[in-house]
Amino acid sequence: MITDNTSIVQRAMAGLIATGDVEALAPVLSDGFVHHKPDATSSSKTEWLDEVRAALPHIAGMEVEVQHLLAGGDHVVMYSRRRLPGTDAAIAVVDIWRFEDGLIAEAWEIVEPLADVAANLAWWERG
């Protein structure tokens, strides 16, 4: 099952990144899918797919370098670095997916601009 879950994540992300096909994501998300954001807000399946669609013009051609893809139990975690083409704009992203009955039921996403990494490593020192 873990191999299947990582394969689902890899295929869905590759399809989205390579083609911009948001509809490729819909079949792998459960009807009750919830996307949790770092600001403690959440989106439903429909809301999140709409958010991804709205972001596509801004992230077209984004380069994604997967650093780690890990799985355990019903969770898959992916750490990647992403860069917008022709810019120095780059982010580190941790995506966490929880599977239920072969579909992604929940997702969490943590995004950090790479330009902020040094400052964020010492966040407790800021006054």
N, CA, C and O of each residue as an XYZ file, in Angstrom:
508
protein
N       0.823     -1.200      0.000
C       0.000      0.000      0.000
C       0.864      1.259      0.000
O       0.537      2.229     -0.684
N       1.962      1.258      0.757
C       2.820      2.441      0.808
C       3.365      2.763     -0.574
O       3.378      3.924     -0.983
N       3.820      1.729     -1.304
C       4.327      1.957     -2.655
C       3.240      2.554     -3.527
O       3.505      3.467     -4.310
N       2.011      2.048     -3.402
C       0.909      2.593     -4.179
C       0.674      4.057     -3.844
O       0.449      4.868     -4.742
N       0.722      4.406     -2.556
C       0.501      5.790     -2.136
C       1.574      6.727     -2.690
O       1.258      7.817     -3.168
N       2.835      6.312     -2.628
C       3.893      7.164     -3.174
C       3.743      7.285     -4.684
O       4.001      8.350     -5.245
N       3.331      6.215     -5.348
C       3.117      6.270     -6.795
C       1.988      7.229     -7.147
O       2.082      7.967     -8.128
N       0.926      7.222     -6.355
C      -0.190      8.137     -6.587
C       0.286      9.575     -6.479
O      -0.044     10.404     -7.327
N       1.060      9.878     -5.441
C       1.582     11.238     -5.251
C       2.499     11.613     -6.409
O       2.373     12.704     -6.966
N       3.418     10.727     -6.777
C       4.352     11.019     -7.859
C       3.629     11.282     -9.176
O       3.950     12.243     -9.875
N       2.663     10.445     -9.519
C       1.920     10.618    -10.785
C       1.113     11.912    -10.782
O       1.115     12.653    -11.766
N       0.425     12.181     -9.675
C      -0.413     13.387     -9.608
C       0.439     14.648     -9.694
O       0.100     15.577    -10.428
N       1.538     14.688     -8.953
C       2.399     15.877     -8.969
C       3.097     16.025    -10.314
O       3.214     17.137    -10.829
N       3.556     14.933    -10.882
C       4.222     15.001    -12.185
C       3.250     15.501    -13.245
O       3.618     16.318    -14.090
N       2.020     15.019    -13.208
C       1.021     15.470    -14.167
C       0.719     16.948    -14.012
O       0.613     17.674    -15.000
N       0.580     17.390    -12.784
C       0.296     18.802    -12.534
C       1.457     19.676    -12.989
O       1.246     20.679    -13.672
N       2.661     19.313    -12.624
C       3.836     20.136    -12.937
C       4.143     20.113    -14.432
O       4.435     21.152    -15.024
N       4.077     18.933    -15.042
C       4.441     18.813    -16.451
C       3.404     19.435    -17.384
O       3.758     20.042    -18.394
N       2.127     19.284    -17.045
C       1.084     19.697    -17.983
C       0.186     20.810    -17.462
O      -0.547     21.430    -18.234
N       0.238     21.071    -16.143
C      -0.673     22.053    -15.566
C      -2.091     21.516    -15.470
O      -3.037     22.287    -15.304
N      -2.246     20.203    -15.574
C      -3.570     19.588    -15.563
C      -4.072     19.395    -14.139
O      -3.798     18.375    -13.506
N      -4.808     20.384    -13.642
C      -5.360     20.324    -12.294
C      -6.360     19.173    -12.184
O      -6.503     18.564    -11.123
N      -7.042     18.884    -13.275
C      -8.045     17.817    -13.251
C      -7.427     16.454    -12.978
O      -8.133     15.531    -12.572
N      -6.126     16.311    -13.192
C      -5.453     15.054    -12.882
C      -5.412     14.817    -11.375
O      -5.284     13.677    -10.928
N      -5.521     15.887    -10.594
C      -5.510     15.751     -9.137
C      -6.850     15.265     -8.593
O      -6.887     14.492     -7.636
N      -7.937     15.708     -9.189
C      -9.278     15.452     -8.649
C      -9.558     13.969     -8.361
O     -10.081     13.660     -7.291
N      -9.233     13.044     -9.268
C      -9.577     11.637     -9.011
C      -8.818     10.997     -7.847
O      -9.261      9.977     -7.319
N      -7.685     11.572     -7.437
C      -6.914     10.968     -6.337
C      -7.266     11.586     -4.990
O      -6.719     11.183     -3.964
N      -8.176     12.566     -4.981
C      -8.620     13.206     -3.742
C      -9.975     12.648     -3.325
O     -10.872     12.497     -4.155
N     -10.123     12.345     -2.045
C     -11.418     11.866     -1.564
C     -12.432     13.004     -1.627
O     -12.053     14.174     -1.682
N     -13.707     12.668     -1.618
C     -14.746     13.701     -1.645
C     -14.657     14.611     -0.421
O     -14.970     15.799     -0.500
N     -14.234     14.054      0.700
C     -14.106     14.842      1.927
C     -12.725     15.431      2.138
O     -12.396     15.849      3.248
N     -11.911     15.472      1.093
C     -10.538     15.992      1.169
C     -10.489     17.360      1.845
O     -11.330     18.226      1.604
N      -9.464     17.530      2.712
C      -9.229     18.809      3.380
C      -7.762     19.172      3.210
O      -6.877     18.355      3.466
N      -7.507     20.410      2.773
C      -6.147     20.931      2.654
C      -5.931     21.908      3.801
O      -6.634     22.912      3.915
N      -4.944     21.601      4.655
C      -4.636     22.431      5.824
C      -3.472     23.365      5.488
O      -2.440     22.926      4.981
N      -3.647     24.636      5.770
C      -2.615     25.632      5.484
C      -1.875     26.002      6.772
O      -2.405     25.812      7.867
N      -0.655     26.529      6.647
C       0.113     26.918      7.832
C      -0.571     27.989      8.687
O      -0.280     28.104      9.878
N      -1.472     28.772      8.094
C      -2.143     29.821      8.878
C      -3.374     29.295      9.616
O      -4.181     30.083     10.109
N      -3.525     27.975      9.698
C      -4.601     27.301     10.420
C      -5.950     27.379      9.704
O      -6.975     27.054     10.304
N      -5.975     27.800      8.442
C      -7.207     27.736      7.654
C      -7.179     26.445      6.841
O      -6.131     25.818      6.680
N      -8.329     26.066      6.341
C      -8.440     24.842      5.554
C      -9.296     25.086      4.321
O     -10.107     26.011      4.280
N      -9.101     24.240      3.323
C      -9.888     24.296      2.094
C     -10.498     22.933      1.830
O      -9.901     21.905      2.152
N     -11.686     22.923      1.244
C     -12.301     21.680      0.798
C     -11.655     21.264     -0.523
O     -10.830     21.989     -1.077
N     -12.034     20.108     -1.010
C     -11.524     19.616     -2.292
C     -11.774     20.636     -3.399
O     -10.851     21.005     -4.125
N     -13.009     21.090     -3.529
C     -13.361     22.050     -4.575
C     -12.607     23.361     -4.404
O     -12.085     23.910     -5.375
N     -12.548     23.863     -3.180
C     -11.840     25.128     -2.923
C     -10.362     25.010     -3.251
O      -9.785     25.912     -3.858
N      -9.739     23.892     -2.849
C      -8.310     23.734     -3.085
C      -8.005     23.597     -4.572
O      -7.047     24.191     -5.066
N      -8.812     22.819     -5.285
C      -8.596     22.699     -6.725
C      -8.752     24.054     -7.408
O      -8.008     24.365     -8.338
N      -9.705     24.860     -6.960
C      -9.861     26.217     -7.504
C      -8.636     27.072     -7.200
O      -8.200     27.854     -8.045
N      -8.075     26.930     -5.993
C      -6.872     27.684     -5.619
C      -5.684     27.277     -6.486
O      -4.904     28.129     -6.912
N      -5.545     25.988     -6.746
C      -4.451     25.505     -7.603
C      -4.635     26.035     -9.019
O      -3.674     26.495     -9.636
N      -5.857     25.977     -9.540
C      -6.142     26.531    -10.881
C      -5.766     28.007    -10.956
O      -5.151     28.441    -11.930
N      -6.130     28.780     -9.931
C      -5.850     30.219     -9.914
C      -4.347     30.496     -9.852
O      -3.890     31.519    -10.362
N      -3.580     29.611     -9.243
C      -2.136     29.806     -9.112
C      -1.370     29.432    -10.379
O      -0.254     29.910    -10.584
N      -1.942     28.596    -11.223
C      -1.221     28.083    -12.394
C      -0.588     29.161    -13.273
O       0.563     28.990    -13.675
N      -1.270     30.254    -13.591
C      -0.613     31.254    -14.441
C       0.650     31.853    -13.803
O       1.554     32.307    -14.504
N       0.694     31.846    -12.483
C       1.827     32.438    -11.775
C       2.989     31.467    -11.603
O       4.130     31.882    -11.403
N       2.693     30.173    -11.682
C       3.736     29.178    -11.438
C       4.036     28.314    -12.666
O       4.737     27.307    -12.564
N       3.505     28.709    -13.821
C       3.756     27.944    -15.050
C       5.251     27.814    -15.288
O       5.992     28.791    -15.179
N       5.680     26.633    -15.605
C       7.093     26.387    -15.874
C       7.946     26.243    -14.626
O       9.173     26.187    -14.714
N       7.311     26.182    -13.470
C       8.052     26.046    -12.221
C       8.905     24.785    -12.254
O       8.445     23.724    -12.677
N      10.147     24.907    -11.806
C      11.046     23.763    -11.713
C      10.888     23.166    -10.324
O      10.958     23.882     -9.326
N      10.674     21.855    -10.256
C      10.501     21.174     -8.975
C      11.579     20.111     -8.856
O      11.700     19.228     -9.706
N      12.350     20.209     -7.801
C      13.406     19.248     -7.525
C      13.036     18.508     -6.237
O      13.165     19.056     -5.142
N      12.579     17.272     -6.372
C      12.190     16.484     -5.201
C      13.459     16.020     -4.491
O      14.309     15.354     -5.083
N      13.572     16.380     -3.217
C      14.728     16.002     -2.404
C      14.486     14.676     -1.686
O      15.371     13.822     -1.614
N      13.265     14.519     -1.153
C      12.913     13.298     -0.417
C      11.444     12.982     -0.632
O      10.607     13.883     -0.671
N      11.136     11.716     -0.768
C       9.766     11.229     -0.821
C       9.720     10.054      0.142
O      10.325      9.009     -0.101
N       8.997     10.238      1.235
C       8.973      9.256      2.308
C       7.553      8.792      2.557
O       6.607      9.561      2.388
N       7.396      7.532      2.958
C       6.070      7.006      3.255
C       6.130      6.143      4.495
O       7.111      5.448      4.761
N       5.042      6.214      5.245
C       4.884      5.374      6.423
C       3.419      5.306      6.783
O       2.751      6.333      6.904
N       2.919      4.095      6.953
C       1.502      3.942      7.275
C       0.646      4.560      6.190
O       0.798      4.240      5.011
N      -0.260      5.448      6.589
C      -1.160      6.067      5.611
C      -0.710      7.463      5.201
O      -1.506      8.244      4.679
N       0.571      7.785      5.433
C       1.091      9.113      5.099
C       2.224      9.052      4.071
O       3.028      8.120      4.060
N       2.262     10.058      3.221
C       3.372     10.269      2.289
C       3.842     11.699      2.498
O       3.032     12.623      2.562
N       5.157     11.877      2.605
C       5.749     13.193      2.810
C       6.735     13.454      1.681
O       7.556     12.601      1.344
N       6.642     14.643      1.104
C       7.570     15.032      0.045
C       8.209     16.364      0.408
O       7.519     17.337      0.711
N       9.540     16.390      0.373
C      10.283     17.639      0.541
C      10.845     18.004     -0.825
O      11.528     17.198     -1.457
N      10.557     19.215     -1.278
C      11.051     19.642     -2.583
C      11.522     21.083     -2.537
O      11.173     21.852     -1.642
N      12.321     21.417     -3.526
C      12.721     22.807     -3.764
C      12.114     23.195     -5.099
O      12.176     22.443     -6.071
N      11.523     24.387     -5.128
C      10.820     24.830     -6.331
C      11.307     26.216     -6.718
O      11.506     27.084     -5.868
N      11.497     26.407     -8.022
C      12.024     27.677     -8.537
C      11.186     28.123     -9.724
O      10.846     27.330    -10.602
N      10.861     29.418     -9.729
C      10.168     29.978    -10.881
C      11.186     30.229    -11.978
O      12.260     30.764    -11.702
N      10.880     29.858    -13.221
C      11.852     30.011    -14.308
C      12.211     31.471    -14.543
O      11.362     32.360    -14.479
N      13.497     31.693    -14.818
C      13.963     33.032    -15.143
C      14.047     33.978    -13.959
O      14.220     35.183    -14.144
N      13.927     33.449    -12.731
C      14.007     34.300    -11.545
C      14.880     33.621    -10.498
O      15.285     32.468    -10.645
N      15.153     34.368     -9.447
C      15.824     33.788     -8.286
C      14.812     33.349     -7.236
O      15.200     32.889     -6.162
N      13.518     33.485     -7.528
C      12.466     33.130     -6.579
C      12.433     31.613     -6.400
O      12.103     30.870     -7.324
N      12.780     31.171     -5.192
C      12.804     29.743     -4.909
C      12.230     29.500     -3.517
O      12.376     30.321     -2.611
N      11.571     28.346     -3.371
C      10.984     27.976     -2.095
C      11.325     26.532     -1.755
O      11.586     25.711     -2.635
N      11.317     26.247     -0.472
C      11.384     24.874      0.018
C       9.968     24.527      0.460
O       9.303     25.329      1.115
N       9.507     23.324      0.099
C       8.129     22.934      0.401
C       8.117     21.536      1.014
O       8.786     20.621      0.532
N       7.346     21.396      2.082
C       7.064     20.083      2.648
C       5.574     19.843      2.466
O       4.745     20.587      2.990
N       5.244     18.799      1.720
C       3.863     18.384      1.519
C       3.660     17.091      2.298
O       4.479     16.174      2.223
N       2.569     17.026      3.041
C       2.218     15.822      3.787
C       0.824     15.406      3.327
O      -0.114     16.202      3.362
N       0.699     14.160      2.899
C      -0.584     13.639      2.450
C      -0.982     12.461      3.315
O      -0.170     11.578      3.587
N      -2.246     12.448      3.751
C      -2.795     11.299      4.477
C      -3.786     10.587      3.566
O      -4.693     11.202      3.004
N      -3.596      9.288      3.434
C      -4.446      8.474      2.570
C      -5.512      7.741      3.379
O      -5.301      7.351      4.528
N      -6.654      7.571      2.740
C      -7.737      6.782      3.315
C      -8.444      6.074      2.160
O      -8.907      6.721      1.221
N      -8.525      4.767      2.231
C      -9.176      3.969      1.187
C      -8.603      4.244     -0.200
O      -9.348      4.304     -1.179
N      -7.272      4.411     -0.291
C      -6.606      4.592     -1.576
C      -6.672      5.983     -2.165
O      -6.205      6.204     -3.283
N      -7.251      6.940     -1.426
C      -7.342      8.324     -1.898
C      -6.720      9.274     -0.885
O      -6.619      8.957      0.301
N      -6.305     10.435     -1.362
C      -5.754     11.441     -0.457
C      -6.919     12.097      0.276
O      -7.795     12.698     -0.346
N      -6.920     11.978      1.602
C      -8.005     12.511      2.423
C      -7.650     13.860      3.029
O      -8.523     14.702      3.237
N      -6.366     14.065      3.314
C      -5.919     15.323      3.907
C      -4.540     15.680      3.373
O      -3.755     14.808      2.999
N      -4.263     16.970      3.344
C      -2.941     17.434      2.921
C      -2.540     18.628      3.778
O      -3.371     19.456      4.152
N      -1.257     18.696      4.078
C      -0.669     19.833      4.772
C       0.481     20.320      3.912
O       1.133     19.530      3.231
N       0.726     21.606      3.943
C       1.782     22.190      3.106
C       2.493     23.264      3.906
O       1.862     24.149      4.485
N       3.809     23.176      3.932
C       4.631     24.186      4.586
C       5.573     24.736      3.526
O       6.281     23.976      2.865
N       5.582     26.056      3.361
C       6.370     26.709      2.328
C       7.302     27.721      2.980
O       6.882     28.508      3.829
N       8.568     27.695      2.580
C       9.538     28.661      3.096
C      10.364     29.200      1.926
O      11.005     28.427      1.215
N      10.352     30.517      1.722
C      11.237     31.086      0.701
C      12.698     30.768      1.054
O      13.114     30.959      2.197
N      13.463     30.290      0.090
C      14.859     29.938      0.374
C      15.672     31.154      0.803
O      16.659     31.013      1.525
N      15.274     32.336      0.372
C      15.977     33.549      0.779
C      15.840     33.808      2.278
O      16.642     34.544      2.853
N      14.832     33.210      2.917
C      14.578     33.429      4.343
C      15.139     32.335      5.244
O      15.001     32.416      6.464
N      15.764     31.320      4.668
C      16.185     30.164      5.453
C      17.108     30.550      6.597
O      16.867     30.140      7.732
N      18.149     31.318      6.339
C      19.104     31.659      7.395
C      18.411     32.370      8.556
O      18.651     32.040      9.717
N      17.561     33.335      8.251
C      16.858     34.061      9.307
C      15.902     33.140     10.065
O      15.774     33.248     11.284
N      15.235     32.240      9.353
C      14.273     31.356      9.995
C      14.933     30.284     10.848
O      14.303     29.740     11.755
N      16.197     29.975     10.568
C      16.907     28.992     11.399
C      17.204     29.543     12.791
O      17.491     28.785     13.717
N      17.133     30.847     12.929
C      17.386     31.488     14.231
C      16.205     32.388     14.605
O      16.403     33.494     15.109
N      14.987     31.922     14.362
C      13.790     32.734     14.613
C      13.668     33.148     16.065
O      13.102     34.201     16.357
N      14.181     32.351     16.974
C      14.064     32.666     18.403
C      14.973     33.835     18.820
O      14.800     34.416     19.892
N      15.936     34.165     17.960
C      16.850     35.261     18.293
C      16.280     36.622     17.910
O      16.807     37.655     18.322
N      15.222     36.626     17.134
C      14.624     37.898     16.718
C      13.891     38.536     17.887
O      13.214     37.856     18.658
N      14.031     39.815     18.004
C      13.428     40.526     19.129
C      12.082     40.966     18.846
O      11.442     41.582     19.699
